[in-house]
Amino acid sequence: MNTHLPLLVLSHHGGVPEPFARFVRDGRLAAEWEWDITQARIAAARGVMLTLHLDQIRAMEWRDGFDAMLAQGGRVLLNGHAERPFLPGVGHFILGGKQRKHLTLSVLGDHPLFEGVDRLTFETRRGVAGFYGRGHNAMPAGAQALTGIGPDAAPLDWVWRRDGGGGVLSHAGNDLWTGSEDMALIDRLLDNAVRWLAHETEA
C-alpha cells in the first residue's frame, strides 16, 4: 500500500469512476473501498478525495484519522453535502434557493484546482442549471471562498488552509467530474485535483 499516492475513497455507489481510471492505471492515484479503509489509513495519507456518495456515518469513525492527517499537512477534497461532522472544519450543508437566479455561479478566488478551467461553464449542463451545486457547506473562519452561488455568492467551493499546513477543499455539489459533458475540461479539472492532492501544487 503506497500511502504517498493520493487516495480516492470508493463508495458503495460503484467502482472507479471512468475519468479516474487513467490515474489508477498509471500509478498516480490509489482507489480503495470505504468499508476497507481504517482510521490509520486515513491518518497516513497525504491526500484524500471523497465523493458525494460517501457513507458519512461510516466516515465518522475516521474523524481522528482526518485530524491526524491534516495536522501532518495532508489535504482533503470533499465532494457533496456535509450532513455529519466527520471532517474537521466543514460545517453542515446549507441549501440555497430554488429559482434560476439562485443557481448562478461567480468566481470569487483562484486555486490550482481550477487552473485552465472556466468554472462559469459549469453553471448549466444540457441547458439545465443546478448540476454543479445548489448550496454550500458552511466554511470555518479563515477559509477562502472560491466559487459563489446565487445572488449572495454563497461559497459553493472554498478552501481552508490550516495553520501549520494541510488543508480542506470543499465542493458542495455533485461530484466534480459530473458537472460538464466536455471531457477535455473534466480531464483538466481532475488532473489539477490529483496534482493538488499529491502536493505538486500550492495549497
Residue, then its C-alpha position, 0 to 999 in steps of 0.5 A: m500500500n503506497t500511502h504517498l499516492p493520493l487516495l480516492v475513497l470508493s463508495h458503495h455507489g460503484g467502482v472507479p469512476e471512468p475519468f479516474a481510471r487513467f490515474v489508477r492505471d498509471g500509478r498516480l492515484a490509489a482507489e480503495w473501498e470505504w468499508d476497507i479503509t481504517q482510521a490509520r489509513i486515513a491518518a497516513a495519507r497525504g491526500v484524500m478525495l471523497t465523493l458525494h456518495l460517501d457513507q458519512i456515518r461510516a466516515m465518522e469513525w475516521r474523524d481522528g484519522f482526518d485530524a491526524m492527517l491534516a495536522q501532518g499537512g495532508r489535504v482533503l477534497l470533499n465532494g457533496h453535502a456535509e450532513r455529519p461532522f466527520l471532517p474537521g472544519v466543514g460545517h453542515f450543508i446549507l441549501g440555497g434557493k430554488q429559482r434560476k437566479h439562485l443557481t448562478l455561479s461567480v468566481l470569487g478566488d483562484h486555486p490550482l484546482f481550477e487552473g485552465v478551467d472556466r468554472l462559469t461553464f459549469e453553471t448549466r449542463r444540457g441547458v439545465a442549471g443546478f448540476y454543479g451545486r445548489g448550496h454550500n457547506a458552511m466554511p470555518a473562519g479563515a477559509q477562502a471562498l472560491t466559487g459563489i452561488g446565487p445572488d449572495a455568492a454563497p461559497l459553493d467551493w472554498v478552501w481552508r488552509r490550516d495553520g501549520g499546513g494541510g488543508v480542506l477543499s470543499h465542493a458542495g455539489n455533485d461530484l466534480w467530474t459530473g458537472s460538464e459533458d466536455m471531457a477535455l475540461i473534466d480531464r483538466l479539472l481532475d488532473n489539477a485535483v490529483r496534482w493538488l492532492a499529491h502536493e505538486t501544487e500550492a495549497 
